[in-house]
Amino acid sequence: MGTYIVRRLLQMIPVLIGATFLIFAMVFALPGDPLDGKCGERACPPAYAAAFEEKYNLNDPLPVQYFKYVGNLAHGDFGETYNGIKVSDQLKERYPVTVKLGTMAVVIEAILGILAGVLTGIRKGGFLDNLVLIATLVVISIPIFVIGGLAQYFLAVKWGLFPVTVTSGEATFYQLLLPAIVLGSLSVAYVARLTRTNLAENLRSDYVRTAISKGLTKRRAYGLHALRNSLIPVVTFIGFDFGALLGGAIVTESIFNIPGVGNYIFRSIKSRDGASVVGAVTVLVLVYLVVNLIVDLLYGLLDPRISHD
Amino acid sequence: MTEQSIVEAPPTVDPHDAGEVGEERSLASDAWRAMRRNPLFWVSAVMIAVFVVMAAFPGLFTRTDPTVPVLAEARSRPGDGTWFGRDIQGYDIYARCIYGARASILVGLFTSIGTVLLGGTVGVIAGYVGGWVDSLLSRIGDVFFAIPLLLGAIIFLVSLPDFFNNNYLLIVLKVVLALVVLGWPSLARLMRSSVIQVKPNDYVQAARALGASPGRIIRSHVLPNALAPMIVVATINLGAYIAAEATLSFLGIGLQYPAISWGIDISSAIVGLRTTPHMLFFPGMFLSLAVLAFIMLGDAVRDALDPKSR
């Protein structure tokens, strides 16, 4: 187990380096000069421009800039934005909201999705099954920004069930509830379908028949034996999805005016602020890799045949 | 291409259908037989056909020019002279919905072809050659896979040179490129795992023993038996890419005025949601129906190709 984790952590390093380099190279290619408009309606004095370029390593070629950046990153230094604000401070401000939103979405997705999947998987072909299948198809095909707009209009503006927008950086649970439902809606549909297919397949298997024939109640045979085995692909999906939700929250964040990390990256790209973009995306990639490692470790709990020794 | 290469596969005989003797039975013809009986397939096929005709010949559906505004009638409701009403700029929403199909279908189709070609090739090489080549290609795939699709696409699109904004096809190609660059690893992983499953089979070993070249083994023995999962996922992804294009256009990064796209129209409609919801409803409906059609087709193809679900 220990060696497995160490090996996986070591494998993360090339992926992390590759991903940061990719983002760094793309940000490097962004058109526009960071000095534009820095000194009002005139060009910056040469001395200031030289000092500025020196400070942000703007005169170095791409690989040198990148190595300097990674060197600082290894010390936990995310660098500064062109306005002289520490990127790490900004990330500390932005990430909690997005992580809270993403976690709520994942919890909603897991509970609702697995519940719907179990209810339909047990009675495949019934009325409820068809209803849920059609409902998931509808949810999957409506893009999230349409769902978000409609939910905001009907549930928040018209009927007043939820707050319309998030008004502060420290968003409450209630304020984030509707955005989290919107963000998780697509995944709920996928989780429900995945659980349903896997459960229906496992219910036909020999070990469930054995469990029933040796006198176990249906609840125990299905819940303990069939469901546990059916959950492996579902857990994989949910784990992968957490990373995707954090990165994909940008649309939901812009609809509900949430000051999260997606919004931050979007604004930084538009203002050509490289350090913020690379820093924020690096953290996203890191979260994604760590969550995937945790998911792989969870396999052992769900299916004792899988061991990491 | 895929149809033919599947037909060349060694025929798998289904014992349940032993009645029809003499007719050639292959995986593809079996799948086609199952698919023909599926109403889901026909519904989605008709919807896709309509959208493709709409994309190719929008003039068949409307004579109104979608780029001619009638400002005096801006924000008029459906039925006031036009079928779907007019938007903030006074454009005919019906005409814009029809003309918007082209961008979505083109982006979806090209992105799917691109990811299948790139991801499929990488997956086959990684799975068939194995060893350090596999490790290298898999790690490269991991790098692209770890970057969130939407954010990566936004950075990619912004960093592309202005050359790509010259004409309509280049703008479409720009969005396609961004989605292909970030979307290929999932198909490569899928292809790699199915090639690894097929490779140890006896008929592959036999072909190698008979002296067949690696190219021939891959072409006529490995590929036909490993393609099915990728076809299914690529079809479903086509719908997802259409949604992704609309999302990027919604954020103001993908297609831009004067290009016509459902995403752009939804984005400009969302500000007037409270007073003129019809401006959001119609492009949103067209977009959802297009995505739905491809997802249903993917479901039908999976049901036909996966013997376990039958």
Interface residues (C-beta under 8 A of the other chain):
Chain A: Q11 P14 V15 L16 G18 A19 L22 I23 M26 V27 A29 L30 P31 L137 V138 I140 S141 I142 P143 I144 F145 V146 G149 L150 Q152 Y153 V157 T197 E201 G243 A244 L246 G247 G248 I250 V251 S254 I255 G262 I265 F266 I269 K270 V277 V281 L284 V285 Y288 L289
Chain B: R139 I140 D142 V143 F144 A146 I147 P148 L149 L150 L151 G152 I154 I155 F156 V158 S159 L160 P161 D162 G239 A243 A246 T247 F250 L251 I266 S267 I270 L273 R274 P277 L280 G284 L287 S288 L289 V291 L292 I295 M296 K308 S309
